[in-house]
Amino acid sequence: MKTYPLFLMLAAMTAASAVSAQSYPAKPLRILTAAAGGGSDHATRLIATPLGVALGQQVIVDNRGLLAADIAAKAPPDGYTLLLTGQTLWLLPFMRDNVASNVTDFTPITTATETANILVVHPILPVKSVKDLMALAKARPGELNFATSGNGNSVHIAGELFKSMTGANVVRVNYKAASQALTDLIAGQTQFMFGVPGSVTPHVKAGRLRALAVTSAKPTQLVPGLPAVAQSLPGYEVASRLAIFAPAGTPGPIIYRLNQEIVKILNRPEVKDKFHASGIETVGDSPEALAALIKSEIDRMGKVIKAAGIRAN
């Protein structure tokens, strides 16, 4: 995959422009995102309304499904078309040939949200910690199965990263639907899974599954009492992230105006509470921090994806 240093993208933001932050915006904005009803759509709507108030212009949510990034990449770089998307934007080129748009087509604004997965096991499995699971997997090579649903998502990559970093011979069992993967795990057909919090938490509370750890770099307040996998497996980290971008070449003053306003919104208690209710943490970082995160994920996750031969559906 051909990539370009993201610092060049950030340098371009400082180029002289006839458009000033003081005169922006002079008309409504739109945020392109995935299909209506999903997590990206929900996040976009929580941000769009207060952003419109802050900017004094309407901010329209434009649901374009899988075409959102391609459409946004071709939009004028004037700050009136934004994109809210996940890490598929920068990881998909590792999983699919001839991708129409790439992260190099965009200028980072901010990371909006982060969601850690939860490592859960069937209660009959004789493990109470990540170290226990690692030891059991090594003692019983090829006997433990981990459930996934789809290719290249956080549930899948989390399992492949665990397999790669531990060297354990565990077997992936993939399902077409997340509900089916969860049903078979609860039934004991598979042994563990790196599940989405909203899906697995009710079963953990009911005793149908046992939670061992979260996949974020550090423990999260959204899942109190659980350690991070990284505490037993240093360097381990997987999270689903949503980030906001503008087309490449958007003037720097506009990028930083948008960053300031969106970060303020993400830090509002009422906005945080709405995201937290779904097991999602708000982030709100700088364009430079998002660019660094993307570079890190391309370097780190790209190796895992290539080694595992992951191809997108």
NORQUIPE-V485220 format. One record per pair of residues at least 24 apart in sequence whose C-alpha atoms are under 10 Angstrom apart, sorted by the first residue. I is the first residue (numbers start at 1). J is the second residue. Records with the same first field share a line. If there is no record, write none. Layout:
BEGIN
I: J ; J
END
This chain:
BEGIN
1: 93 ; 94 ; 95 ; 96 ; 97 ; 98 ; 99 ; 302
2: 93 ; 102 ; 104
3: 90 ; 93 ; 102 ; 103 ; 104 ; 295 ; 298
4: 103 ; 104 ; 295
5: 104 ; 291 ; 295
6: 103 ; 104 ; 106 ; 107 ; 108 ; 288 ; 290 ; 291 ; 292 ; 294 ; 295
7: 288 ; 291 ; 292 ; 295
8: 104 ; 107
9: 104 ; 105 ; 106 ; 107 ; 108 ; 248 ; 249 ; 250 ; 288 ; 291
10: 106 ; 107 ; 108 ; 109 ; 248 ; 249 ; 252 ; 255 ; 287 ; 288 ; 291
11: 249 ; 252
12: 107 ; 248 ; 249 ; 250 ; 251 ; 252
13: 107 ; 108 ; 248 ; 249 ; 250 ; 251 ; 252 ; 253 ; 254 ; 255 ; 256
14: 249 ; 250 ; 251 ; 252 ; 253 ; 255
15: 249 ; 250 ; 251 ; 252 ; 253
16: 251 ; 252 ; 253
17: 249 ; 250 ; 251 ; 252 ; 253
18: 251
19: 78 ; 79 ; 250 ; 251 ; 252 ; 253 ; 254
20: 251 ; 252 ; 253 ; 254
21: 79 ; 251 ; 252 ; 253 ; 254 ; 255 ; 256 ; 257 ; 258
22: 253 ; 254 ; 257
23: 254
24: 55 ; 56 ; 57 ; 78 ; 79 ; 80 ; 253 ; 254 ; 257 ; 258
25: 55 ; 56 ; 57 ; 58 ; 78 ; 79 ; 80 ; 254
26: 55 ; 56 ; 57 ; 80
27: 55 ; 56 ; 57 ; 58 ; 59 ; 80
28: 52 ; 55 ; 56 ; 57 ; 58 ; 59 ; 60 ; 80 ; 81
29: 55 ; 57 ; 58 ; 59 ; 60 ; 61 ; 62 ; 79 ; 80 ; 81 ; 82
30: 58 ; 59 ; 60 ; 61 ; 62 ; 63 ; 72 ; 79 ; 80 ; 81 ; 82 ; 83
31: 59 ; 60 ; 61 ; 62 ; 63 ; 64 ; 68 ; 72 ; 80 ; 81 ; 82 ; 83 ; 84 ; 244 ; 245 ; 246
32: 60 ; 61 ; 62 ; 63 ; 64 ; 65 ; 67 ; 68 ; 69 ; 70 ; 71 ; 72 ; 81 ; 82 ; 83 ; 84 ; 85 ; 244 ; 245
33: 61 ; 62 ; 63 ; 64 ; 65 ; 66 ; 67 ; 68 ; 69 ; 72 ; 82 ; 83 ; 84 ; 85 ; 86 ; 244
34: 61 ; 62 ; 63 ; 64 ; 65 ; 66 ; 67 ; 68 ; 69 ; 83 ; 84 ; 85 ; 86
35: 62 ; 63 ; 64 ; 65 ; 66 ; 67 ; 68
36: 61 ; 62 ; 63 ; 64 ; 65
37: 63
38: 65
39: 85 ; 86 ; 242 ; 278 ; 280
40: 65 ; 84 ; 85 ; 86 ; 113 ; 241 ; 242 ; 243
41: 65 ; 84 ; 85
42: 275
43: 84 ; 85 ; 112 ; 113 ; 242 ; 243 ; 271 ; 274 ; 275 ; 280 ; 282
44: 83 ; 84 ; 85 ; 112 ; 242 ; 244
46: 265 ; 266 ; 271 ; 272 ; 274 ; 275
47: 112 ; 261 ; 262 ; 263 ; 265 ; 266 ; 271
48: 262 ; 265
49: 265
50: 261 ; 262 ; 264 ; 265 ; 266 ; 271
51: 258 ; 261 ; 262 ; 264 ; 265
52: 261
54: 258 ; 261 ; 262 ; 264 ; 265
55: 257 ; 258 ; 261
67: 100 ; 101
68: 101
69: 100 ; 101 ; 102 ; 103 ; 105 ; 106 ; 245 ; 247
70: 99 ; 100 ; 101 ; 102 ; 105
71: 100 ; 101 ; 247
72: 101 ; 105 ; 106 ; 245 ; 246 ; 247 ; 248
73: 100 ; 101 ; 102 ; 103 ; 104 ; 105 ; 106 ; 245 ; 246 ; 247 ; 248
74: 101 ; 105 ; 106 ; 247 ; 248
75: 246 ; 247 ; 248
76: 246 ; 247 ; 248 ; 249 ; 250
77: 106 ; 107 ; 246 ; 247 ; 248 ; 249 ; 250 ; 251
78: 246 ; 247 ; 248 ; 249 ; 250 ; 251 ; 254 ; 255
79: 245 ; 246 ; 247 ; 249 ; 250 ; 251 ; 252 ; 253 ; 254 ; 255 ; 257 ; 258
80: 246 ; 247 ; 250 ; 254
81: 245 ; 246 ; 247 ; 250
82: 106 ; 107 ; 109 ; 244 ; 245 ; 246 ; 247 ; 258
83: 108 ; 109 ; 243 ; 244 ; 245 ; 246 ; 247
84: 109 ; 110 ; 111 ; 112 ; 242 ; 243 ; 244 ; 245 ; 246
85: 111 ; 112 ; 241 ; 242 ; 243 ; 244 ; 245
86: 111 ; 112 ; 113 ; 114 ; 240 ; 241 ; 242 ; 243 ; 244
87: 153 ; 154 ; 239 ; 240 ; 241 ; 242 ; 243 ; 294 ; 297 ; 298
88: 152 ; 153 ; 240 ; 241 ; 242 ; 312
89: 243 ; 294
90: 294 ; 295 ; 297 ; 298 ; 302
91: 152 ; 153 ; 294 ; 297 ; 298 ; 299 ; 301 ; 302 ; 305 ; 312
92: 152 ; 302 ; 305 ; 311 ; 312
93: 298 ; 302 ; 311 ; 312
94: 152 ; 298 ; 301 ; 302 ; 303 ; 304 ; 305 ; 306 ; 309 ; 310 ; 311 ; 312
95: 151 ; 152 ; 302 ; 305 ; 306 ; 309 ; 310 ; 311 ; 312 ; 313
96: 310 ; 311 ; 312 ; 313
97: 311 ; 312
103: 245 ; 247 ; 248 ; 291 ; 294
104: 247 ; 248
105: 245 ; 246 ; 247 ; 248 ; 249
106: 244 ; 245 ; 246 ; 247 ; 248 ; 249 ; 250
107: 244 ; 245 ; 246 ; 247 ; 248 ; 249 ; 250 ; 251 ; 252 ; 255 ; 287 ; 288 ; 290 ; 291
108: 243 ; 244 ; 245 ; 246 ; 247 ; 248 ; 250 ; 255 ; 259 ; 286 ; 287 ; 288 ; 289 ; 290 ; 291 ; 294
109: 243 ; 244 ; 245 ; 246 ; 254 ; 255 ; 256 ; 257 ; 258 ; 259 ; 260 ; 262 ; 263 ; 284 ; 285 ; 286 ; 287 ; 288 ; 289 ; 290 ; 291
110: 242 ; 243 ; 244 ; 245 ; 255 ; 256 ; 258 ; 259 ; 260 ; 262 ; 263 ; 283 ; 284 ; 285 ; 286 ; 287 ; 288 ; 289 ; 290 ; 291
111: 241 ; 242 ; 243 ; 244 ; 245 ; 259 ; 262 ; 263 ; 266 ; 282 ; 283 ; 284 ; 285 ; 286 ; 287 ; 289 ; 290 ; 291 ; 293
112: 241 ; 242 ; 243 ; 244 ; 262 ; 263 ; 265 ; 266 ; 281 ; 282 ; 283 ; 284 ; 285 ; 290
113: 239 ; 240 ; 241 ; 242 ; 243 ; 244 ; 266 ; 272 ; 275 ; 280 ; 281 ; 282 ; 283 ; 284 ; 285
114: 216 ; 238 ; 239 ; 240 ; 241 ; 242 ; 243 ; 275 ; 279 ; 280 ; 281 ; 282 ; 283 ; 284
115: 154 ; 196 ; 197 ; 214 ; 215 ; 216 ; 220 ; 222 ; 238 ; 239 ; 240 ; 241 ; 242 ; 275 ; 276 ; 278 ; 279 ; 280 ; 281 ; 282
116: 154 ; 155 ; 158 ; 194 ; 195 ; 196 ; 197 ; 213 ; 214 ; 215 ; 216 ; 217 ; 218 ; 219 ; 220 ; 222 ; 223 ; 228 ; 237 ; 238 ; 239 ; 240 ; 241 ; 279 ; 280 ; 281
117: 154 ; 155 ; 158 ; 193 ; 194 ; 195 ; 196 ; 197 ; 198 ; 200 ; 213 ; 214 ; 215 ; 216 ; 237 ; 238 ; 239 ; 240 ; 279
118: 155 ; 158 ; 193 ; 194 ; 195 ; 196 ; 197 ; 198 ; 199 ; 200 ; 201 ; 210 ; 211 ; 212 ; 213 ; 214 ; 215 ; 216 ; 223 ; 226 ; 228 ; 229
119: 155 ; 158 ; 159 ; 192 ; 193 ; 194 ; 195 ; 196 ; 197 ; 200 ; 209 ; 210 ; 211 ; 212 ; 213 ; 214 ; 215 ; 226 ; 228 ; 229
120: 146 ; 185 ; 191 ; 192 ; 193 ; 194 ; 195 ; 196 ; 200 ; 201 ; 203 ; 204 ; 208 ; 209 ; 210 ; 211 ; 212 ; 213 ; 214
121: 146 ; 185 ; 186 ; 188 ; 190 ; 191 ; 192 ; 193 ; 194 ; 195 ; 204 ; 208 ; 209 ; 210 ; 211 ; 212
122: 184 ; 185 ; 186 ; 187 ; 188 ; 189 ; 190 ; 191 ; 192 ; 193 ; 204 ; 207 ; 208 ; 209 ; 210 ; 211
123: 185 ; 186 ; 188 ; 191 ; 192 ; 204 ; 207 ; 208 ; 209 ; 210 ; 211
124: 188 ; 191 ; 208 ; 209 ; 210
125: 188 ; 191 ; 192 ; 209 ; 210
127: 210 ; 212
128: 210 ; 211 ; 212 ; 213
129: 210 ; 211 ; 212 ; 213 ; 226 ; 227 ; 229 ; 232
130: 211 ; 212 ; 213 ; 227 ; 228 ; 229 ; 230 ; 231 ; 232 ; 233
131: 212 ; 229 ; 231 ; 232 ; 233
132: 212 ; 232
133: 168 ; 192 ; 212
134: 162 ; 163 ; 166 ; 167 ; 168 ; 232 ; 233
135: 166 ; 168
136: 168
137: 163 ; 166 ; 167 ; 168 ; 169 ; 170
138: 166 ; 167 ; 168 ; 169 ; 170
139: 168 ; 169
140: 168 ; 169 ; 170
141: 168 ; 169 ; 170 ; 171
142: 168 ; 169 ; 170 ; 171 ; 172
143: 169 ; 170 ; 171 ; 190 ; 191
144: 168 ; 169 ; 170 ; 171 ; 172 ; 190 ; 191 ; 192
145: 169 ; 170 ; 171 ; 172 ; 173 ; 174 ; 185 ; 189 ; 190 ; 191 ; 192 ; 193
146: 170 ; 171 ; 172 ; 173 ; 174 ; 181 ; 185 ; 189 ; 190 ; 191 ; 192 ; 193 ; 194
147: 171 ; 172 ; 173 ; 174 ; 175 ; 178 ; 180 ; 181 ; 182 ; 184 ; 185 ; 189 ; 190 ; 191 ; 192 ; 193 ; 194 ; 195
148: 172 ; 173 ; 174 ; 175 ; 176 ; 177 ; 178 ; 180 ; 181 ; 182 ; 192 ; 193 ; 194 ; 195
149: 173 ; 174 ; 175 ; 176 ; 177 ; 178 ; 179 ; 180 ; 181 ; 182 ; 193 ; 195
150: 174 ; 175 ; 176 ; 177 ; 178 ; 181 ; 311 ; 312 ; 313
151: 175 ; 176 ; 310 ; 311 ; 312 ; 313
152: 305 ; 309 ; 310 ; 311 ; 312 ; 313
153: 239 ; 240 ; 310 ; 312
154: 194 ; 195 ; 196 ; 215 ; 238 ; 239 ; 240 ; 241
155: 193 ; 194 ; 195 ; 196 ; 238 ; 239 ; 240
156: 193 ; 194 ; 195 ; 305 ; 310
157: 194 ; 238 ; 239 ; 301 ; 304 ; 305 ; 308 ; 310
158: 193 ; 194 ; 195 ; 215 ; 236 ; 237 ; 238 ; 239 ; 301 ; 304
159: 192 ; 193 ; 194 ; 195 ; 238
160: 304 ; 305 ; 307 ; 308 ; 310
161: 236 ; 237 ; 238 ; 300 ; 301 ; 303 ; 304 ; 305 ; 307 ; 308
162: 194 ; 215 ; 229 ; 233 ; 236 ; 237 ; 238
163: 304 ; 308
164: 304 ; 307 ; 308
165: 233 ; 234 ; 235 ; 236 ; 304
166: 233
182: 209
185: 209
194: 238
196: 240 ; 279
197: 222 ; 223 ; 278 ; 279 ; 280
198: 277 ; 278 ; 279 ; 280
199: 279
201: 279
214: 238 ; 239
215: 239 ; 240
216: 240
220: 279 ; 281
221: 276 ; 279 ; 281
222: 276 ; 277 ; 278 ; 279 ; 280 ; 281
223: 279
237: 300 ; 301
238: 297 ; 301
240: 280
241: 280 ; 281 ; 282 ; 283
242: 282 ; 283
243: 283 ; 284 ; 285 ; 290
244: 284 ; 287 ; 290
245: 287 ; 290
255: 286 ; 287
256: 286 ; 287
259: 284 ; 285 ; 286 ; 287
260: 284 ; 285 ; 286
END
